[in-house]
Amino acid sequence: MMKIELTTSPIKSDLEAISKGIKSFNQQHIPDDVVFEPDTKFAAFAKDENGNVFGGVRATAYWNYCLLELLWLSSEARGKRLGTRLMDAAENFAKKQGFEYMRTETVSFQAKPFYVKRGYKVYGELPDFPKGHTTYCLIKKL
């Protein structure tokens, strides 16, 4: 009988076993070059002349999707079109790398109108996440 072991500090070999297992399963359904495609991780930063970061984006892309993980602008950087320039850089890079879609999540007090203005469409909502707010899942064809 299998036992269930839950841990907040998993060992690397156990995590690798899960990754290898899902890749093996995926091979039954999609080509090997897609199954074993490495993730493309990238970031873009808004910096001043001294190299101080005032904003940025962080993303991971695989298969044909790019996941925008974070977009942040300091209060000093807002209203200067830096968010637009950062998103342009991220979307253009993703498109040049051959990714077809960009997806992200934003919370109701964050940047939903910004993304919608850029052509993102809401495809899902998570109510009360975090408590008292809604998380929106958005996608854009590049």
Buried (B, 14 or more C-beta within 10 A) or exposed (E): EEEEEEEEEEEEEEEEEEEEEEEEEBEEEEEEEEBEBEEBEBBBBBEEEEEEEBBBBBBEBBBEBBBBEEBBBEEEBEEEEBBEEBBEBBBEBBBEEEBEBBBBBBBBEBBBEBBBEBEBEEEEEEEEEEEEEBBBBBBBEB
